Amino acid sequence: GFILVAAGMVFYTLGFFLSHTLQGEYAAPGIALGLIAAFYVFTKLPRLDSLNVFDAMDGKRHLVGKTFLLGSSLPVTPIAMSLIAAMFLVALSAWQVRKLDF
């Protein structure tokens, strides 16, 4: 569960940021899905394979055989990059909301 949440947090915060930035009911989900699809294609390139959070979220390289127990290694790089991007997007969202006049 930790790997799934930590690596996938960037997708939640991307939607959170876009919902505060864009107007319209379907603008934020549409743009977020497009960005996620582009990110998926980008991370399939050989040099960017270490940033692939999709493989980190399912844990297929880090689970042991048929027991599905976590092995000795964790996908540290994708998780760290996802959490850094998530913190950045939350900070941008807070900055965006602070500018609004309620």
Phi and psi restraints in degrees (range 20) as a CNS / XPLOR table:
assign (resid 1 and name C) (resid 2 and name N)
       (resid 2 and name CA) (resid 2 and name C) 1.0 -61.4 20.0 2
assign (resid 2 and name N) (resid 2 and name CA)
       (resid 2 and name C) (resid 3 and name N) 1.0 -44.6 20.0 2
assign (resid 2 and name C) (resid 3 and name N)
       (resid 3 and name CA) (resid 3 and name C) 1.0 -64.1 20.0 2
assign (resid 3 and name N) (resid 3 and name CA)
       (resid 3 and name C) (resid 4 and name N) 1.0 -42.6 20.0 2
assign (resid 3 and name C) (resid 4 and name N)
       (resid 4 and name CA) (resid 4 and name C) 1.0 -62.1 20.0 2
assign (resid 4 and name N) (resid 4 and name CA)
       (resid 4 and name C) (resid 5 and name N) 1.0 -46.7 20.0 2
assign (resid 4 and name C) (resid 5 and name N)
       (resid 5 and name CA) (resid 5 and name C) 1.0 -71.3 20.0 2
assign (resid 5 and name N) (resid 5 and name CA)
       (resid 5 and name C) (resid 6 and name N) 1.0 -45.2 20.0 2
assign (resid 5 and name C) (resid 6 and name N)
       (resid 6 and name CA) (resid 6 and name C) 1.0 -66.1 20.0 2
assign (resid 6 and name N) (resid 6 and name CA)
       (resid 6 and name C) (resid 7 and name N) 1.0 -42.5 20.0 2
assign (resid 6 and name C) (resid 7 and name N)
       (resid 7 and name CA) (resid 7 and name C) 1.0 -75.0 20.0 2
assign (resid 7 and name N) (resid 7 and name CA)
       (resid 7 and name C) (resid 8 and name N) 1.0 -32.2 20.0 2
assign (resid 7 and name C) (resid 8 and name N)
       (resid 8 and name CA) (resid 8 and name C) 1.0 -89.7 20.0 2
assign (resid 8 and name N) (resid 8 and name CA)
       (resid 8 and name C) (resid 9 and name N) 1.0 -1.7 20.0 2
assign (resid 8 and name C) (resid 9 and name N)
       (resid 9 and name CA) (resid 9 and name C) 1.0 -60.3 20.0 2
assign (resid 9 and name N) (resid 9 and name CA)
       (resid 9 and name C) (resid 10 and name N) 1.0 -29.2 20.0 2
assign (resid 9 and name C) (resid 10 and name N)
       (resid 10 and name CA) (resid 10 and name C) 1.0 -64.0 20.0 2
assign (resid 10 and name N) (resid 10 and name CA)
       (resid 10 and name C) (resid 11 and name N) 1.0 -31.2 20.0 2
assign (resid 10 and name C) (resid 11 and name N)
       (resid 11 and name CA) (resid 11 and name C) 1.0 -72.4 20.0 2
assign (resid 11 and name N) (resid 11 and name CA)
       (resid 11 and name C) (resid 12 and name N) 1.0 -39.2 20.0 2
assign (resid 11 and name C) (resid 12 and name N)
       (resid 12 and name CA) (resid 12 and name C) 1.0 -64.5 20.0 2
assign (resid 12 and name N) (resid 12 and name CA)
       (resid 12 and name C) (resid 13 and name N) 1.0 -46.0 20.0 2
assign (resid 12 and name C) (resid 13 and name N)
       (resid 13 and name CA) (resid 13 and name C) 1.0 -70.5 20.0 2
assign (resid 13 and name N) (resid 13 and name CA)
       (resid 13 and name C) (resid 14 and name N) 1.0 -27.4 20.0 2
assign (resid 13 and name C) (resid 14 and name N)
       (resid 14 and name CA) (resid 14 and name C) 1.0 -64.4 20.0 2
assign (resid 14 and name N) (resid 14 and name CA)
       (resid 14 and name C) (resid 15 and name N) 1.0 -45.7 20.0 2
assign (resid 14 and name C) (resid 15 and name N)
       (resid 15 and name CA) (resid 15 and name C) 1.0 -64.0 20.0 2
assign (resid 15 and name N) (resid 15 and name CA)
       (resid 15 and name C) (resid 16 and name N) 1.0 -38.1 20.0 2
assign (resid 15 and name C) (resid 16 and name N)
       (resid 16 and name CA) (resid 16 and name C) 1.0 -62.3 20.0 2
assign (resid 16 and name N) (resid 16 and name CA)
       (resid 16 and name C) (resid 17 and name N) 1.0 -45.6 20.0 2
assign (resid 16 and name C) (resid 17 and name N)
       (resid 17 and name CA) (resid 17 and name C) 1.0 -65.8 20.0 2
assign (resid 17 and name N) (resid 17 and name CA)
       (resid 17 and name C) (resid 18 and name N) 1.0 -46.1 20.0 2
assign (resid 17 and name C) (resid 18 and name N)
       (resid 18 and name CA) (resid 18 and name C) 1.0 -66.4 20.0 2
assign (resid 18 and name N) (resid 18 and name CA)
       (resid 18 and name C) (resid 19 and name N) 1.0 -32.5 20.0 2
assign (resid 18 and name C) (resid 19 and name N)
       (resid 19 and name CA) (resid 19 and name C) 1.0 -69.1 20.0 2
assign (resid 19 and name N) (resid 19 and name CA)
       (resid 19 and name C) (resid 20 and name N) 1.0 -26.8 20.0 2
assign (resid 19 and name C) (resid 20 and name N)
       (resid 20 and name CA) (resid 20 and name C) 1.0 -85.4 20.0 2
assign (resid 20 and name N) (resid 20 and name CA)
       (resid 20 and name C) (resid 21 and name N) 1.0 -20.6 20.0 2
assign (resid 20 and name C) (resid 21 and name N)
       (resid 21 and name CA) (resid 21 and name C) 1.0 -93.8 20.0 2
assign (resid 21 and name N) (resid 21 and name CA)
       (resid 21 and name C) (resid 22 and name N) 1.0 -41.4 20.0 2
assign (resid 21 and name C) (resid 22 and name N)
       (resid 22 and name CA) (resid 22 and name C) 1.0 -99.6 20.0 2
assign (resid 22 and name N) (resid 22 and name CA)
       (resid 22 and name C) (resid 23 and name N) 1.0 151.6 20.0 2
assign (resid 22 and name C) (resid 23 and name N)
       (resid 23 and name CA) (resid 23 and name C) 1.0 -103.1 20.0 2
assign (resid 23 and name N) (resid 23 and name CA)
       (resid 23 and name C) (resid 24 and name N) 1.0 155.2 20.0 2
assign (resid 23 and name C) (resid 24 and name N)
       (resid 24 and name CA) (resid 24 and name C) 1.0 107.7 20.0 2
assign (resid 24 and name N) (resid 24 and name CA)
       (resid 24 and name C) (resid 25 and name N) 1.0 149.0 20.0 2
assign (resid 24 and name C) (resid 25 and name N)
       (resid 25 and name CA) (resid 25 and name C) 1.0 -73.3 20.0 2
assign (resid 25 and name N) (resid 25 and name CA)
       (resid 25 and name C) (resid 26 and name N) 1.0 -36.1 20.0 2
assign (resid 25 and name C) (resid 26 and name N)
       (resid 26 and name CA) (resid 26 and name C) 1.0 -110.5 20.0 2
assign (resid 26 and name N) (resid 26 and name CA)
       (resid 26 and name C) (resid 27 and name N) 1.0 2.8 20.0 2
assign (resid 26 and name C) (resid 27 and name N)
       (resid 27 and name CA) (resid 27 and name C) 1.0 -68.7 20.0 2
assign (resid 27 and name N) (resid 27 and name CA)
       (resid 27 and name C) (resid 28 and name N) 1.0 -48.8 20.0 2
assign (resid 27 and name C) (resid 28 and name N)
       (resid 28 and name CA) (resid 28 and name C) 1.0 -63.9 20.0 2
assign (resid 28 and name N) (resid 28 and name CA)
       (resid 28 and name C) (resid 29 and name N) 1.0 -48.3 20.0 2
assign (resid 28 and name C) (resid 29 and name N)
       (resid 29 and name CA) (resid 29 and name C) 1.0 -65.0 20.0 2
assign (resid 29 and name N) (resid 29 and name CA)
       (resid 29 and name C) (resid 30 and name N) 1.0 -37.3 20.0 2
assign (resid 29 and name C) (resid 30 and name N)
       (resid 30 and name CA) (resid 30 and name C) 1.0 -64.9 20.0 2
assign (resid 30 and name N) (resid 30 and name CA)
       (resid 30 and name C) (resid 31 and name N) 1.0 -46.3 20.0 2
assign (resid 30 and name C) (resid 31 and name N)
       (resid 31 and name CA) (resid 31 and name C) 1.0 -69.3 20.0 2
assign (resid 31 and name N) (resid 31 and name CA)
       (resid 31 and name C) (resid 32 and name N) 1.0 -38.6 20.0 2
assign (resid 31 and name C) (resid 32 and name N)
       (resid 32 and name CA) (resid 32 and name C) 1.0 -62.6 20.0 2
assign (resid 32 and name N) (resid 32 and name CA)
       (resid 32 and name C) (resid 33 and name N) 1.0 -43.8 20.0 2
assign (resid 32 and name C) (resid 33 and name N)
       (resid 33 and name CA) (resid 33 and name C) 1.0 -64.3 20.0 2
assign (resid 33 and name N) (resid 33 and name CA)
       (resid 33 and name C) (resid 34 and name N) 1.0 -37.9 20.0 2
assign (resid 33 and name C) (resid 34 and name N)
       (resid 34 and name CA) (resid 34 and name C) 1.0 -65.0 20.0 2
assign (resid 34 and name N) (resid 34 and name CA)
       (resid 34 and name C) (resid 35 and name N) 1.0 -41.9 20.0 2
assign (resid 34 and name C) (resid 35 and name N)
       (resid 35 and name CA) (resid 35 and name C) 1.0 -67.0 20.0 2
assign (resid 35 and name N) (resid 35 and name CA)
       (resid 35 and name C) (resid 36 and name N) 1.0 -38.6 20.0 2
assign (resid 35 and name C) (resid 36 and name N)
       (resid 36 and name CA) (resid 36 and name C) 1.0 -66.6 20.0 2
assign (resid 36 and name N) (resid 36 and name CA)
       (resid 36 and name C) (resid 37 and name N) 1.0 -40.4 20.0 2
assign (resid 36 and name C) (resid 37 and name N)
       (resid 37 and name CA) (resid 37 and name C) 1.0 -64.1 20.0 2
assign (resid 37 and name N) (resid 37 and name CA)
       (resid 37 and name C) (resid 38 and name N) 1.0 -42.1 20.0 2
assign (resid 37 and name C) (resid 38 and name N)
       (resid 38 and name CA) (resid 38 and name C) 1.0 -64.7 20.0 2
assign (resid 38 and name N) (resid 38 and name CA)
       (resid 38 and name C) (resid 39 and name N) 1.0 -39.7 20.0 2
assign (resid 38 and name C) (resid 39 and name N)
       (resid 39 and name CA) (resid 39 and name C) 1.0 -64.1 20.0 2
assign (resid 39 and name N) (resid 39 and name CA)
       (resid 39 and name C) (resid 40 and name N) 1.0 -38.6 20.0 2
assign (resid 39 and name C) (resid 40 and name N)
       (resid 40 and name CA) (resid 40 and name C) 1.0 -61.8 20.0 2
assign (resid 40 and name N) (resid 40 and name CA)
       (resid 40 and name C) (resid 41 and name N) 1.0 -45.6 20.0 2
assign (resid 40 and name C) (resid 41 and name N)
       (resid 41 and name CA) (resid 41 and name C) 1.0 -66.0 20.0 2
assign (resid 41 and name N) (resid 41 and name CA)
       (resid 41 and name C) (resid 42 and name N) 1.0 -41.0 20.0 2
assign (resid 41 and name C) (resid 42 and name N)
       (resid 42 and name CA) (resid 42 and name C) 1.0 -61.0 20.0 2
assign (resid 42 and name N) (resid 42 and name CA)
       (resid 42 and name C) (resid 43 and name N) 1.0 -42.8 20.0 2
assign (resid 42 and name C) (resid 43 and name N)
       (resid 43 and name CA) (resid 43 and name C) 1.0 -76.4 20.0 2
assign (resid 43 and name N) (resid 43 and name CA)
       (resid 43 and name C) (resid 44 and name N) 1.0 -4.8 20.0 2
assign (resid 43 and name C) (resid 44 and name N)
       (resid 44 and name CA) (resid 44 and name C) 1.0 -82.5 20.0 2
assign (resid 44 and name N) (resid 44 and name CA)
       (resid 44 and name C) (resid 45 and name N) 1.0 -8.7 20.0 2
assign (resid 44 and name C) (resid 45 and name N)
       (resid 45 and name CA) (resid 45 and name C) 1.0 -70.4 20.0 2
assign (resid 45 and name N) (resid 45 and name CA)
       (resid 45 and name C) (resid 46 and name N) 1.0 145.5 20.0 2
assign (resid 45 and name C) (resid 46 and name N)
       (resid 46 and name CA) (resid 46 and name C) 1.0 -58.9 20.0 2
assign (resid 46 and name N) (resid 46 and name CA)
       (resid 46 and name C) (resid 47 and name N) 1.0 -37.8 20.0 2
assign (resid 46 and name C) (resid 47 and name N)
       (resid 47 and name CA) (resid 47 and name C) 1.0 -75.8 20.0 2
assign (resid 47 and name N) (resid 47 and name CA)
       (resid 47 and name C) (resid 48 and name N) 1.0 -23.4 20.0 2
assign (resid 47 and name C) (resid 48 and name N)
       (resid 48 and name CA) (resid 48 and name C) 1.0 -103.0 20.0 2
assign (resid 48 and name N) (resid 48 and name CA)
       (resid 48 and name C) (resid 49 and name N) 1.0 13.3 20.0 2
assign (resid 48 and name C) (resid 49 and name N)
       (resid 49 and name CA) (resid 49 and name C) 1.0 -63.0 20.0 2
assign (resid 49 and name N) (resid 49 and name CA)
       (resid 49 and name C) (resid 50 and name N) 1.0 -28.6 20.0 2
assign (resid 49 and name C) (resid 50 and name N)
       (resid 50 and name CA) (resid 50 and name C) 1.0 -72.1 20.0 2
assign (resid 50 and name N) (resid 50 and name CA)
       (resid 50 and name C) (resid 51 and name N) 1.0 -16.0 20.0 2
assign (resid 50 and name C) (resid 51 and name N)
       (resid 51 and name CA) (resid 51 and name C) 1.0 -95.5 20.0 2
assign (resid 51 and name N) (resid 51 and name CA)
       (resid 51 and name C) (resid 52 and name N) 1.0 5.9 20.0 2
assign (resid 51 and name C) (resid 52 and name N)
       (resid 52 and name CA) (resid 52 and name C) 1.0 -72.8 20.0 2
assign (resid 52 and name N) (resid 52 and name CA)
       (resid 52 and name C) (resid 53 and name N) 1.0 99.8 20.0 2
assign (resid 52 and name C) (resid 53 and name N)
       (resid 53 and name CA) (resid 53 and name C) 1.0 -76.4 20.0 2
assign (resid 53 and name N) (resid 53 and name CA)
       (resid 53 and name C) (resid 54 and name N) 1.0 -17.9 20.0 2
assign (resid 53 and name C) (resid 54 and name N)
       (resid 54 and name CA) (resid 54 and name C) 1.0 -67.5 20.0 2
assign (resid 54 and name N) (resid 54 and name CA)
       (resid 54 and name C) (resid 55 and name N) 1.0 -42.7 20.0 2
assign (resid 54 and name C) (resid 55 and name N)
       (resid 55 and name CA) (resid 55 and name C) 1.0 -70.6 20.0 2
assign (resid 55 and name N) (resid 55 and name CA)
       (resid 55 and name C) (resid 56 and name N) 1.0 -31.4 20.0 2
assign (resid 55 and name C) (resid 56 and name N)
       (resid 56 and name CA) (resid 56 and name C) 1.0 -70.1 20.0 2
assign (resid 56 and name N) (resid 56 and name CA)
       (resid 56 and name C) (resid 57 and name N) 1.0 -36.3 20.0 2
assign (resid 56 and name C) (resid 57 and name N)
       (resid 57 and name CA) (resid 57 and name C) 1.0 -67.0 20.0 2
assign (resid 57 and name N) (resid 57 and name CA)
       (resid 57 and name C) (resid 58 and name N) 1.0 -37.6 20.0 2
assign (resid 57 and name C) (resid 58 and name N)
       (resid 58 and name CA) (resid 58 and name C) 1.0 -85.2 20.0 2
assign (resid 58 and name N) (resid 58 and name CA)
       (resid 58 and name C) (resid 59 and name N) 1.0 -15.5 20.0 2
assign (resid 58 and name C) (resid 59 and name N)
       (resid 59 and name CA) (resid 59 and name C) 1.0 69.5 20.0 2
assign (resid 59 and name N) (resid 59 and name CA)
       (resid 59 and name C) (resid 60 and name N) 1.0 18.6 20.0 2
assign (resid 59 and name C) (resid 60 and name N)
       (resid 60 and name CA) (resid 60 and name C) 1.0 -64.2 20.0 2
assign (resid 60 and name N) (resid 60 and name CA)
       (resid 60 and name C) (resid 61 and name N) 1.0 -25.9 20.0 2
assign (resid 60 and name C) (resid 61 and name N)
       (resid 61 and name CA) (resid 61 and name C) 1.0 -88.3 20.0 2
assign (resid 61 and name N) (resid 61 and name CA)
       (resid 61 and name C) (resid 62 and name N) 1.0 -9.0 20.0 2
assign (resid 61 and name C) (resid 62 and name N)
       (resid 62 and name CA) (resid 62 and name C) 1.0 -118.7 20.0 2
assign (resid 62 and name N) (resid 62 and name CA)
       (resid 62 and name C) (resid 63 and name N) 1.0 -0.1 20.0 2
assign (resid 62 and name C) (resid 63 and name N)
       (resid 63 and name CA) (resid 63 and name C) 1.0 -98.1 20.0 2
assign (resid 63 and name N) (resid 63 and name CA)
       (resid 63 and name C) (resid 64 and name N) 1.0 148.4 20.0 2
assign (resid 63 and name C) (resid 64 and name N)
       (resid 64 and name CA) (resid 64 and name C) 1.0 -94.7 20.0 2
assign (resid 64 and name N) (resid 64 and name CA)
       (resid 64 and name C) (resid 65 and name N) 1.0 115.2 20.0 2
assign (resid 64 and name C) (resid 65 and name N)
       (resid 65 and name CA) (resid 65 and name C) 1.0 40.8 20.0 2
assign (resid 65 and name N) (resid 65 and name CA)
       (resid 65 and name C) (resid 66 and name N) 1.0 -136.2 20.0 2
assign (resid 65 and name C) (resid 66 and name N)
       (resid 66 and name CA) (resid 66 and name C) 1.0 -84.1 20.0 2
assign (resid 66 and name N) (resid 66 and name CA)
       (resid 66 and name C) (resid 67 and name N) 1.0 -9.2 20.0 2
assign (resid 66 and name C) (resid 67 and name N)
       (resid 67 and name CA) (resid 67 and name C) 1.0 -81.3 20.0 2
assign (resid 67 and name N) (resid 67 and name CA)
       (resid 67 and name C) (resid 68 and name N) 1.0 -21.7 20.0 2
assign (resid 67 and name C) (resid 68 and name N)
       (resid 68 and name CA) (resid 68 and name C) 1.0 58.4 20.0 2
assign (resid 68 and name N) (resid 68 and name CA)
       (resid 68 and name C) (resid 69 and name N) 1.0 29.6 20.0 2
assign (resid 68 and name C) (resid 69 and name N)
       (resid 69 and name CA) (resid 69 and name C) 1.0 -88.0 20.0 2
assign (resid 69 and name N) (resid 69 and name CA)
       (resid 69 and name C) (resid 70 and name N) 1.0 151.6 20.0 2
assign (resid 69 and name C) (resid 70 and name N)
       (resid 70 and name CA) (resid 70 and name C) 1.0 -69.9 20.0 2
assign (resid 70 and name N) (resid 70 and name CA)
       (resid 70 and name C) (resid 71 and name N) 1.0 132.8 20.0 2
assign (resid 70 and name C) (resid 71 and name N)
       (resid 71 and name CA) (resid 71 and name C) 1.0 -78.8 20.0 2
assign (resid 71 and name N) (resid 71 and name CA)
       (resid 71 and name C) (resid 72 and name N) 1.0 -161.3 20.0 2
assign (resid 71 and name C) (resid 72 and name N)
       (resid 72 and name CA) (resid 72 and name C) 1.0 -81.6 20.0 2
assign (resid 72 and name N) (resid 72 and name CA)
       (resid 72 and name C) (resid 73 and name N) 1.0 -15.3 20.0 2
assign (resid 72 and name C) (resid 73 and name N)
       (resid 73 and name CA) (resid 73 and name C) 1.0 -113.4 20.0 2
assign (resid 73 and name N) (resid 73 and name CA)
       (resid 73 and name C) (resid 74 and name N) 1.0 149.8 20.0 2
assign (resid 73 and name C) (resid 74 and name N)
       (resid 74 and name CA) (resid 74 and name C) 1.0 -117.9 20.0 2
assign (resid 74 and name N) (resid 74 and name CA)
       (resid 74 and name C) (resid 75 and name N) 1.0 151.1 20.0 2
assign (resid 74 and name C) (resid 75 and name N)
       (resid 75 and name CA) (resid 75 and name C) 1.0 -77.0 20.0 2
assign (resid 75 and name N) (resid 75 and name CA)
       (resid 75 and name C) (resid 76 and name N) 1.0 75.2 20.0 2
assign (resid 75 and name C) (resid 76 and name N)
       (resid 76 and name CA) (resid 76 and name C) 1.0 -66.4 20.0 2
assign (resid 76 and name N) (resid 76 and name CA)
       (resid 76 and name C) (resid 77 and name N) 1.0 -44.8 20.0 2
assign (resid 76 and name C) (resid 77 and name N)
       (resid 77 and name CA) (resid 77 and name C) 1.0 -62.6 20.0 2
assign (resid 77 and name N) (resid 77 and name CA)
       (resid 77 and name C) (resid 78 and name N) 1.0 -50.7 20.0 2
assign (resid 77 and name C) (resid 78 and name N)
       (resid 78 and name CA) (resid 78 and name C) 1.0 -63.6 20.0 2
assign (resid 78 and name N) (resid 78 and name CA)
       (resid 78 and name C) (resid 79 and name N) 1.0 -37.6 20.0 2
assign (resid 78 and name C) (resid 79 and name N)
       (resid 79 and name CA) (resid 79 and name C) 1.0 -65.7 20.0 2
assign (resid 79 and name N) (resid 79 and name CA)
       (resid 79 and name C) (resid 80 and name N) 1.0 -44.8 20.0 2
assign (resid 79 and name C) (resid 80 and name N)
       (resid 80 and name CA) (resid 80 and name C) 1.0 -62.9 20.0 2
assign (resid 80 and name N) (resid 80 and name CA)
       (resid 80 and name C) (resid 81 and name N) 1.0 -44.3 20.0 2
assign (resid 80 and name C) (resid 81 and name N)
       (resid 81 and name CA) (resid 81 and name C) 1.0 -65.6 20.0 2
assign (resid 81 and name N) (resid 81 and name CA)
       (resid 81 and name C) (resid 82 and name N) 1.0 -38.0 20.0 2
assign (resid 81 and name C) (resid 82 and name N)
       (resid 82 and name CA) (resid 82 and name C) 1.0 -65.1 20.0 2
assign (resid 82 and name N) (resid 82 and name CA)
       (resid 82 and name C) (resid 83 and name N) 1.0 -44.4 20.0 2
assign (resid 82 and name C) (resid 83 and name N)
       (resid 83 and name CA) (resid 83 and name C) 1.0 -68.4 20.0 2
assign (resid 83 and name N) (resid 83 and name CA)
       (resid 83 and name C) (resid 84 and name N) 1.0 -36.5 20.0 2
assign (resid 83 and name C) (resid 84 and name N)
       (resid 84 and name CA) (resid 84 and name C) 1.0 -65.1 20.0 2
assign (resid 84 and name N) (resid 84 and name CA)
       (resid 84 and name C) (resid 85 and name N) 1.0 -44.8 20.0 2
assign (resid 84 and name C) (resid 85 and name N)
       (resid 85 and name CA) (resid 85 and name C) 1.0 -64.1 20.0 2
assign (resid 85 and name N) (resid 85 and name CA)
       (resid 85 and name C) (resid 86 and name N) 1.0 -37.2 20.0 2
assign (resid 85 and name C) (resid 86 and name N)
       (resid 86 and name CA) (resid 86 and name C) 1.0 -65.0 20.0 2
assign (resid 86 and name N) (resid 86 and name CA)
       (resid 86 and name C) (resid 87 and name N) 1.0 -43.3 20.0 2
assign (resid 86 and name C) (resid 87 and name N)
       (resid 87 and name CA) (resid 87 and name C) 1.0 -63.7 20.0 2
assign (resid 87 and name N) (resid 87 and name CA)
       (resid 87 and name C) (resid 88 and name N) 1.0 -38.8 20.0 2
assign (resid 87 and name C) (resid 88 and name N)
       (resid 88 and name CA) (resid 88 and name C) 1.0 -64.3 20.0 2
assign (resid 88 and name N) (resid 88 and name CA)
       (resid 88 and name C) (resid 89 and name N) 1.0 -43.6 20.0 2
assign (resid 88 and name C) (resid 89 and name N)
       (resid 89 and name CA) (resid 89 and name C) 1.0 -68.3 20.0 2
assign (resid 89 and name N) (resid 89 and name CA)
       (resid 89 and name C) (resid 90 and name N) 1.0 -36.1 20.0 2
assign (resid 89 and name C) (resid 90 and name N)
       (resid 90 and name CA) (resid 90 and name C) 1.0 -66.7 20.0 2
assign (resid 90 and name N) (resid 90 and name CA)
       (resid 90 and name C) (resid 91 and name N) 1.0 -40.3 20.0 2
assign (resid 90 and name C) (resid 91 and name N)
       (resid 91 and name CA) (resid 91 and name C) 1.0 -64.0 20.0 2
assign (resid 91 and name N) (resid 91 and name CA)
       (resid 91 and name C) (resid 92 and name N) 1.0 -41.3 20.0 2
assign (resid 91 and name C) (resid 92 and name N)
       (resid 92 and name CA) (resid 92 and name C) 1.0 -64.5 20.0 2
assign (resid 92 and name N) (resid 92 and name CA)
       (resid 92 and name C) (resid 93 and name N) 1.0 -38.1 20.0 2
assign (resid 92 and name C) (resid 93 and name N)
       (resid 93 and name CA) (resid 93 and name C) 1.0 -64.6 20.0 2
assign (resid 93 and name N) (resid 93 and name CA)
       (resid 93 and name C) (resid 94 and name N) 1.0 -43.2 20.0 2
assign (resid 93 and name C) (resid 94 and name N)
       (resid 94 and name CA) (resid 94 and name C) 1.0 -63.8 20.0 2
assign (resid 94 and name N) (resid 94 and name CA)
       (resid 94 and name C) (resid 95 and name N) 1.0 -39.7 20.0 2
assign (resid 94 and name C) (resid 95 and name N)
       (resid 95 and name CA) (resid 95 and name C) 1.0 -65.4 20.0 2
assign (resid 95 and name N) (resid 95 and name CA)
       (resid 95 and name C) (resid 96 and name N) 1.0 -39.8 20.0 2
assign (resid 95 and name C) (resid 96 and name N)
       (resid 96 and name CA) (resid 96 and name C) 1.0 -65.1 20.0 2
assign (resid 96 and name N) (resid 96 and name CA)
       (resid 96 and name C) (resid 97 and name N) 1.0 -43.5 20.0 2
assign (resid 96 and name C) (resid 97 and name N)
       (resid 97 and name CA) (resid 97 and name C) 1.0 -69.7 20.0 2
assign (resid 97 and name N) (resid 97 and name CA)
       (resid 97 and name C) (resid 98 and name N) 1.0 -35.3 20.0 2
assign (resid 97 and name C) (resid 98 and name N)
       (resid 98 and name CA) (resid 98 and name C) 1.0 -62.6 20.0 2
assign (resid 98 and name N) (resid 98 and name CA)
       (resid 98 and name C) (resid 99 and name N) 1.0 -30.3 20.0 2
assign (resid 98 and name C) (resid 99 and name N)
       (resid 99 and name CA) (resid 99 and name C) 1.0 -73.6 20.0 2
assign (resid 99 and name N) (resid 99 and name CA)
       (resid 99 and name C) (resid 100 and name N) 1.0 -22.1 20.0 2
assign (resid 99 and name C) (resid 100 and name N)
       (resid 100 and name CA) (resid 100 and name C) 1.0 -75.1 20.0 2
assign (resid 100 and name N) (resid 100 and name CA)
       (resid 100 and name C) (resid 101 and name N) 1.0 149.2 20.0 2
assign (resid 100 and name C) (resid 101 and name N)
       (resid 101 and name CA) (resid 101 and name C) 1.0 -108.1 20.0 2
assign (resid 101 and name N) (resid 101 and name CA)
       (resid 101 and name C) (resid 102 and name N) 1.0 112.1 20.0 2
